[in-house]
Amino acid sequence: MPIAHHRFLHSTLTVIASATCALACFSATAGPRLDQIMQTKTLRVGTPGDYRPFAIKTDGGYSGHDVDVIEAMAKEMGVKVEFVPTSWPNLMADLKANKYDVAVGGITRNVARISQADMLPGYAPFGKVALVRKADMDKFQTPESLNQSGVRVIKNPGGTNEAYVLQNLTSAQVSTHDKNAEIPALIAEGKGDVMITETYEALHYAHAEPRLHAAFLEKPLTPVNRLGFLFPSDDADYARVLRFSWDQIDQRGGLKAAAQKWLK
């Protein structure tokens, strides 16, 4: 073999071997977030834990649609779930501060959130509706009827429900209550007239409390949107594994089962 040809072949094989090694090393090394999850065998899940039927914290722990789904996903990944308390005002800030790896609990998919983080596919189509007392249901037949000076609206801070109230109910008497799960009882007791929420939460409380009525179910106050799990966009490997786990649960009927159990 000519010396020049031998040197060329040797150089070519070296390049190929180096490239093969680089690809193998890259594929064997996950991103930093996924590495941390797999090393600790723990998926940190942030949730306000105050939004039935998606995620609610009680003395017995966490339960709800999103809780069932994320626990099934964690099992698929071979890790355990560690719930991390957060709040709606701090949801994105806590995510950026690396307090958890994914946030669940009835989180609306929108441009503001998707521009700062990533979200899994949408589920549970909904619109904004109003939770009112059944005795007052005839008073609230139009969106304009909610925006009156004599109407007392109670909102929870930090989420899209608050954003709707601040933008659309400027003439109403608006007050803030920090614990979202307590607002329906305040409406039922006559301490407020209206709670702006989403389809499924309104249905849950209307079914659970005979004094309450879910208004605007047939014609929601906003266009139909969907909820989604929120997670950081800092690790492509982690995002791929999270989406794969979601798809696996979906294909096995897990999402359908969770919806049948919680979203009736």
VENLIN-V204907 format. One record per run of one state. SS is the DSSP state (a for helix, b for strand, c for the rest). FROM is the first residue (numbers start at 1). LEN is the number of residues. If there is no record, write none. Layout:
SS&FROM&LEN ; SS&FROM&LEN
This chain:
c&1&2 ; a&3&26 ; c&29&3 ; a&32&9 ; c&41&1 ; b&42&6 ; c&48&2 ; b&50&2 ; c&52&3 ; b&55&4 ; c&59&2 ; b&61&3 ; c&64&1 ; a&65&13 ; c&78&2 ; b&80&6 ; c&86&5 ; a&91&6 ; c&97&5 ; b&102&2 ; c&104&4 ; b&108&1 ; c&109&2 ; a&111&4 ; c&115&3 ; b&118&2 ; c&120&3 ; b&123&4 ; c&127&1 ; b&128&6 ; a&134&6 ; c&140&3 ; a&143&4 ; c&147&5 ; b&152&4 ; c&156&4 ; a&160&9 ; c&169&4 ; b&173&4 ; c&177&3 ; a&180&9 ; c&189&5 ; b&194&5 ; a&199&10 ; c&209&3 ; b&212&4 ; c&216&9 ; b&225&3 ; c&228&2 ; b&230&2 ; c&232&4 ; a&236&16 ; c&252&2 ; a&254&9 ; c&263&2
